[in-house]
């Protein structure tokens, strides 16, 4: 059963996405005469989003408002991505795909925790404020994309390339969410340094194939976003930076897991790899 906060976020996300249905009624069924371009539709989305924000400001307070405003924002971002894909020139369509991917990833992170481990749920579970480095990496990918669109627009029109990126993103996303569902109450966005009551070592399902499936999924998803954008520079940077981040994160986390579970985790390490290339994790040398 989805908790109250999860239902609230879902209502708000869907309410923002509903703008696409309204646009179809207004602009595709000839309610308004004449051809309507992207900027008119984007303006409609902006006005609709503003109305939603006024409504949730009047309706909700404190924590509920923080959840509602984030879910509504991500729903509007999803709608914007669809509008870009449907109405912009060919060289911009991949950016529309990327925008929807970003929206779905961040919203599904919150919804996944709402399903699996609602006790740890908070507005931070959207991971919109993940880190300064994460924000700078995203901004760098946008800068590269629009510079290359301006100077080399043809390189952004290879649909086969961004379809490959979609496969990477969908595969990574599915793997990460499967890991969340499998770990259930043992999954958290924050590395735990104290073992809480009921915290169990999960070694079944997807965890029988790799020790860190959620990180593996996130690794391939992040790289896939740059394939979608056809960003050669950021593809290399994301690959190196993501590998380094997860290398350090796994090393730190496995020290904690060995402290929590001792020999059980040591035996698990011997049987199953981390799942990420050339990352061994923390190994106890006997």
N, C-alpha and C positions, 0 to 999 in steps of 0.2 A: 504494500500500500504506500502510495506517495504521500509524504508528509505535507503539512500545511504550507510550509515555505516553498516546497517544490511545486505544489499546485499554483501558488501565487505567481511564481516565476513563469510557469507555463502559460497561465492566462495572459500575463503581460507580454510575453514573447509573441504568442499567437495574435494578440490584439494588434501589435505593431505590424506583423506580417499581413494581417487582414487588409492593410492599405493596398496590397497588390490586387485583391479582389475588387475593392472599390474602384481602383484605377481601370480595371478591365470593364466594369460597368459604365463608368463615365466616358472613357476614351476609346474603347473598342466597340461599344454598342451604339456609337454615334449619338450619344446624349449631347455631346458637344460636336458641332460640325467642324470639318476640316481635320487636317493631319496635325497631330500633337507630337512635338519632339521631346527629347530627353529632358531638357531643362524645365519644361512645363510639368512633366511627371515628377521630376525631382523636387520642384517647388511644392507640388501637391503633397508629396511624401513629407517634406519638411513641415508644412502646415499641420498635417495630420499628426505628426510626431509631437509638435508643440502642444496641440490640444490634448494628446494623451498625457503629456508631462504635467499639464495643468490639472488634469483629472486625478492623477495619482498623487500629486502634491496635496490636493484637497482631501483625498480619500485616506491616505496612509501617513503614518508618522514613524519616526525612529527607524528600527531595524526593518520593518515591513517596507518602508519607503526606499531604503537602501537596496533591497532586493528588487522591488518593482522598477526602480529607475534604471538599474543595470540590465534587467531582462528586456525592458522596453527598448533600451538603446541597442541591444544586440539584435532584436527583432527588426528594428529600423535599418540597421547595418545590413542584415540579410536581404531586406527588400531593396536597398540601394544596389547591392550586388546584382540582383536579378534585373533591375532596371538598366544597369550598365551593360549587362550581357545582351539584353533584348534590343536596346535602342542606340547603342554607340557603334562607331565604325569597327571593322574587324580587328584592328590592332589593339583595341581597348577591351575586347570581350574577355580575354584571359584575366584581366584585372577584375572584372565582374565576378568571374569564377573564384578568384582568390579572396575577394571580399566576403562572399558567402561562406567559403571554407573557414575563414577566421571567425565569423559569427557563430557558425555551428560548433566549432571546436570549443570556444569559450563558454557558450551556453550549455553544451553537453557536459562540460566539466562540472558545472553546478548541478545539473539535473542528475548526473551520475552519482554524485555524493549524496544528493537528496534521496535517491533510491537505496544506496548501499550503506551509508554510514551517516544518517541524519544528525547524530549527536555531535558530529564535528562540523556541521554545516554553518557557514557564515557568509556574509557578502563577499568576503575574500575568496570564496570557493569558485567564483567566476574567473579567478586568476587574471583579471584585467590589469591589476597592479603587480604583476609577477616580479618584476625587477626593472631597474633602470636599463640594464644591458639588454633585456628583452625588448623594451620600448625602442631603444636606439637601433637594434637589429631590424625591427619592423620598419622604422623610418628609413633606414639605409636601403632596404629593398624597394621602397616606394620611390626614393630618389633615383636609384639605378633604373627602375622600370621606366619612369617618365623621361629621363635623359635619353634612353635608348629608343623609346617611342618617337621622340622628336628627331633623332638623327638616323635611326635605323628601323623605321616602322615595320618593314617586312619581317624582321626577325621575331616579331610578336604575333605573327599570323599563322604559325604552324600548329594546327589543331592537334596533330598527332603528338606533339610535344606536351601540350598542356593536358591532353588526355592521359598521357603517361604519368604526369604529375598528379592528376586526379586519382589514378590507381594507387600511387604511393600514399597519398593523403588518406584515402578511404581505408586502405589496408592498415596504415598506422593508427588511424582513429579507431577502427574496429578492434584492433589488438589492445589498445589502451583501455577501451571501455570494457572489453571482455576481462581484462585483468582486474578492473575495478569491481565488476560483478562477482568474479571468482573470489577475490580477497574479501569482499563484503565489508563487514565492520572492522576488518584489519587494515583497510585502505585509508590513507590520509595524504593530503597534499603536503603536510609538514613532517619532516623527519623526526621521529620520536626518540628522545634520549632517555626516557623512563618507560619501563614496561608497565602498561596499564592492565588492570584485571580483565581477563577474557581475551587478551592479545595472544593470538595463536600463530604458529608458523604454518604458512600455506604452501603446500607442495603438490597439490593436485591440479587437474585441469591444465590450463595454459602454463601454470607455474611448474609443471612437470617437464616442460619443453625448454624453458628459460627462466632464470632467477628473477629477472627484472622486466617482465613483459610491458609494463606501463611505460618504462623509459625507452624500451625498444620502439614501441608504437609512436611515442612522442618524437624520437630521433628521426624516424622515417617520414613522419608527418611534416616536420619542420623543413626537411630537405625537399619534400614533395611540393611545398608551397613555392619554392624557388624554381622548380622545374615548370610548374604552372605558369609562372611569370616569365619564363625564359630569361632569367637573370644569371648569366654565367659567372659574374664576379661574386655575387651574393651566394650562389650555389656553393662555391668553394669556401667562402667565409663561413656560411652556415654549417657546412659539413665539418670543418675543423673546429669551430666554436662549440657546436653541439656535442661532438665527440669529447672535447676537453671537459665540458660541463658535466656530462654524464660519467666520464671517467672519475672525476673528483667526487661527484655526488655518490656514486656507487661505492667507492673506496670508503668514504666516511660512513655511509649507511651500513655497510657490512661489518664494520667494527662494532657498531651498536647491536646488530642482529646476532653476532657471535656472543656478545655479552648477555643478550636476552636468552638465547636458546642453546648456547654452548655446543656440545658435541652433535646435537641434532642438526644444527645449521652447518657445522663443519662437514658432516657426512653428505648433506644436501649439496654443498659446494663441490664435493668430489664427483657427484653424479651429474650435475646440471650446469651448463655454462651460463654466463650472464645474458647471452643473446645478442650482445653488441660486439662488433668486430674489434679484435685486439684489446678488449677490456676484460681483465681477469678478476677485478675486484680485490678485496683484501684477503690475502691468503695467509693462513697460519703455517709457519714452517716448523715441521717436527724434526 
